[in-house]
Amino acid sequence: VQLQACGGGLVQAGGSLRLSCAASGRTFSSVYMAWFRQAPGQERKYVAAISWSSGTTYYADAVKGRSTISRDNAKNTMYLQMNALKPEDTAVYYCAANWRGVSFALSSYDYWGRGTQVTVSS
């Protein structure tokens, strides 16, 4: 399984970015995928998750109302649309996958993509 995240960049506070995570190597109809982020000097934290089969979404309080996680079945790609970005959203964003169930814990995910840097300037 390979996950490739992209879409990060430098944006001013209040701006928007859309992150993508392209997945390959396995059937994704029953996968659970998530976004995590890691700011400098901090531990990696859960951001949002999605059940591929049902489309049910979950969000951390820090991004709820400002972000939307979604997936494109035909492209095997997950997205994270982030709006009203704040300097505290600055971090490396990682996508992750497992086939057991939705979880907010890093240890529950078996596959990880390389991160994509998001920098929000004030």
N, C-alpha and C positions, 0 to 999 in steps of 0.2 A: 504494500500500500504506500502510495506517495501522496503527500499533500504539499501543495505549493501556494503560499500566500503572497499576495502582492497588493498594491494600491495605496501603500503608505506614502507619506510625504510631509512637507512643511505647510502649515495652514495657519491663518490668523484666528484668534479666538472668535467664536461665533460662526466660523466656517464649517464646511462639510467635507467628508471624505467617504468613499466607498471602498472597503476592503473586499478582496476576493480570495477564495481558497479553492483551487482546482484539485480534485481528487481522482485517483486512478489506481488500478490494480486489484479491484475487488468489486463485487456487486454491492451497490450502495442503497438498495431499496430499504434495508432495515438498519442503517447506520444511525448513530447519534453523534452529532458533531457540535463543537463548541469553539468559542473564542476565549482566549485568555490574554492577559497583558502583564508586562513586567516593566515597571519604572526603575530607573537607576537606583541601586541600593535597596530595592524592595523585593519581596517575594512575588512570584507569579500569581496572579489573581484571576478568578473567573469573571467573565464579562457577560456572555450570553451563550445559549445553547438551543439546539433545534433537533426535534425528532424528524428524521428524513421521511418516514412513512406517513406520519400524521400531519406533519407541518407544525406541530405544537412548539411554541417558542417560550423561552425563559430568559429573564434578564436579571443582572445584578442591580441593586438599588442605585449604584453610582451612574448607570447609563440608562436606566428605565425612563421612557418618555422622550429620550433624545436619540435612541438608536433602534434600528430594526434589523433583525437577523432573518435571512431568507435563504432559499435554495432553488436551484434550477435543476430539475431532474434530468433533463435532456443533456445538460452540459456537465453533470456531476460537479457542480460548483456551488459553494456556499458564499454568502455575502454578509457584510456588516455595513449597513449604512449608518454613518454617525453624523449627527447634526448638532448645531449649537455647541461646537467643541470648546473645551476649556483647557487652560494650560495644564491642569491636573490630569487630563487625558493623555498627556505625553507619555509614551511607553513603546516598547516593542510588542507588537501584537502577534500572537501565535494561534493557529488553528489546530484542532485536535479531533480525533475520532475514536469511537469504540462501538462494538456491536452488542453491548450488554444492556445499556440503558442510560438515560440522561443522568448526569451527575455534575455537581459543582466542584468536585475534587480533582485535582491534578492527577492523582494516582489512579483514577478510574479510566484514564485515557491511554490507549496503547500506541497510538500513532500521532506524530506531531510534525507539523511543517516548520520550515525555517521562518523566523519572524520577519515582520515588516515594520519598519520604524514609522511611528506617527509622532510628529512634533508640532505642538500648538503654541504659537507665540502670543504673548499678551499685548 
